[in-house]
Amino acid sequence: MNKKEKYIIEVARRARQAALQLAAVSSKEKNRALVAMADALWQSRAAIIAANINDLENGKKKGLSEAMLDRLSLSEKRVKEMCDGLVHVSRLNDPVGEILWERKREDVLVIRKVRVPIGVIAVIYEARPNVTADSAGLCVKSGNAVILRGGSEAINSNMGVVEALNQGAVKAGLPADAVQLIRYTERELMLPLLRQNELIDLVIPRGGEGLIRYVAEHSTIPVIKHYKGICHVYVDKDADLAMAESIIVNAKVQRPAVCNALETLLIHKAVAPRFLPRIVDALKAKDVEVRCDAAGRRLVKGVKAATERDWSTEYLDLILSVRIVDDLDAAIGHINTYGSRHSDAIVTRNAAAAKKFMATVDSSAVFHNASTRLNDGGQFGFGAEIGISTDKIHARGPMGLEELTSYKYVVIGKGHIRK
Amino acid sequence: MNKKEKYIIEVARRARQAALQLAAVSSKEKNRALVAMADALWQSRAAIIAANINDLENGKKKGLSEAMLDRLSLSEKRVKEMCDGLVHVSRLNDPVGEILWERKREDVLVIRKVRVPIGVIAVIYEARPNVTADSAGLCVKSGNAVILRGGSEAINSNMGVVEALNQGAVKAGLPADAVQLIRYTERELMLPLLRQNELIDLVIPRGGEGLIRYVAEHSTIPVIKHYKGICHVYVDKDADLAMAESIIVNAKVQRPAVCNALETLLIHKAVAPRFLPRIVDALKAKDVEVRCDAAGRRLVKGVKAATERDWSTEYLDLILSVRIVDDLDAAIGHINTYGSRHSDAIVTRNAAAAKKFMATVDSSAVFHNASTRLNDGGQFGFGAEIGISTDKIHARGPMGLEELTSYKYVVIGKGHIRK
């Protein structure tokens, strides 16, 4: 084992010790710590912005795109947003300690299922340094120790942010290892981290599909993730077409580069002759490139062809693939075959069709007469979100504070034994 | 890819299709199917017992131990128990469809968190053929398609059981691939199964630590498991010593070969001089071999020495290691260091000590004045159990029907879009 690997195991060990302590910290103390972390972050803004300039210069030398550099960049305003985020989280309800279920047996044995922190959470992410503060805040609030592993592009910014967060946390009495950043960013050093299943309880990767697949492939620790969002809107034969147009334009155009944006539109063949020309016009007016299947191109001239490959493509851009389907079952079949189990919608006035769609489309969130863009922790009222899961184990859909908890059974007897 | 690997992927593909159908099957239909499965199993008992005799003969040739052969063996009585188990599960509440949370926003958007099946569950297990029927019953009830992968010792019995279960299920209208058995039992054929993360949603390994570690190491699918149960009782300085004796004897002796049996006893040094001789006598009377640390051996003569290795050993036998600790914190520290996060108990009349123990011992179930043997789905009132988890993701502690479910968000709008 080399020095860097030893260091990573030591980080995980410290995190485990911190987690055992954090589990018993009161909400009041955690909230005070979050505010102290925000204060320390704000006090350190000059140093953090200086470190960020360093990262930006390195990024320019490495030839990062303008979009990447923008995501990486920290202004005083962005530091303020991170601070506000921490204060906001300090005001949310603490999920820890909630009694989820309770039973008193006839022999007076009391069994309680109590919400507890998960323990140690590793968050692995790319460029944006705000993820550092956001993840730290959500983990501390939910009583978890966090190991942050950001990308090389943001290493100086992240070190500055974590140093400030630590100062605040320690000043408020939290264990010094509640929030730790991995200093080394070589990809191969992710491997020793991802093998610490005795010390780390959960890995949350946030970033591009490449990073997430790498983490999922190599981790012996449970991973909660989503690879991508290939989201669908299905316009049923009984759809309100004006509503359908509004939902589709919103889902495609309002923010095309995010995971809950629309990628494929399915239209029932009975309404396609009326609806397809209309929606193509509406989308073209918003600079969307439309790609249709053969049936669609018979209805509207001059649109590009969609191929088999389009059905599995997350464009994250102003491009939409369109397929004409024979009926509801064909729409459901398409989504369950090509979709990514993220967010899918039906537009219809037909209650039976809606019911069937909602029950059999196998996605984290299904929408009836609403935009897929609404699949979001903030929109659902969770107060904060650490990501969206398309997995089915533990957390599915937007992950807020509750999804960062586990539970334990607390059993209280009077000398009870097993008979 | 060879023929057997192709077969395994085909099994997973069929399971995924069956799961999509099963998600929409009503409780009534599932319950009827469970009863039909029990009927078919009972009708096939002669053929199953004949197949089992075949397995037993092969097992004898391979030199399986008497205990193994006993676990493998199926009598008419044991087939009847499997049938009764299926009928019992048919009478439990169906968790699917339960609304776990609901919110109506001011703009009348309705967001519901609804319990749904997980999808496809692979159960990987060893000798006992009753696991076949039990797992199939719990998975069908919770709307999941199941892939059963039993051991080579029981292959003929398992094929007989699954053939009968399938007959019953199909007769009652379930998809033919709701319950499938992997025909090949070579260990290396577990690998293609454990890599089908696009088709299989969860793996539950049941068996010895070797099997479970193999599965956890090689799976790209989420795994819920427990490796072992190194369970502790801590006798506090304020313990009722008669109660402590009763709990310890129960936890150690009532069924020593199971995961929630006691393996290490911790005694506060203040009560050790009074309590240790007494408990050693009580345990010796039950044929328990006691192994003490140095401090303990100064108090009681003629007991074996416990070494560092004993603290991490799951005896599954009439052996108990004993350590004298300085205080509550030392007891908690020992458990969080050497334990397996399974089941741990404190015996005390001191409420503050109990509270601290329950909050900071990081185990799936913690007990105050009660035996660790009570960590069990049946004891907790779950009606049925597919195993116990020491993980913190998704399910912790006894896993019943609810733990075999996930959820989805069902969002109902009136043309709602993201602003």
Interface residues (C-beta under 8 A of the other chain):
Chain A: L20 A23 A24 R103 R105 L109 I111 K113 I118 G119 N197 D201 L202 A216 E217 T220 P222 I224 D240 M243 S246 I247 N250 A251 Q254 R255 N336 K356 M358 A359 T360 D362 S363 S364 A365 V366 F367 H368 N369 A370 S371 R373 L374 N375 D376 Q379 F380 G381 D391 K392 I393 H394 R396 G397 P398 S406 Y407 K408 Y409 V410 V411 I412 G413 K414 G415 H416 I417 R418
Chain B: L20 A23 A24 R103 R105 L109 I111 I118 G119 N197 D201 L202 A216 E217 T220 P222 I224 D240 M243 S246 I247 N250 A251 Q254 R255 N336 K356 M358 A359 T360 D362 S363 S364 A365 V366 F367 H368 N369 A370 S371 R373 L374 N375 D376 Q379 F380 G381 D391 K392 I393 H394 R396 G397 P398 S406 Y407 K408 Y409 V410 V411 I412 G413 K414 G415 H416 I417 R418
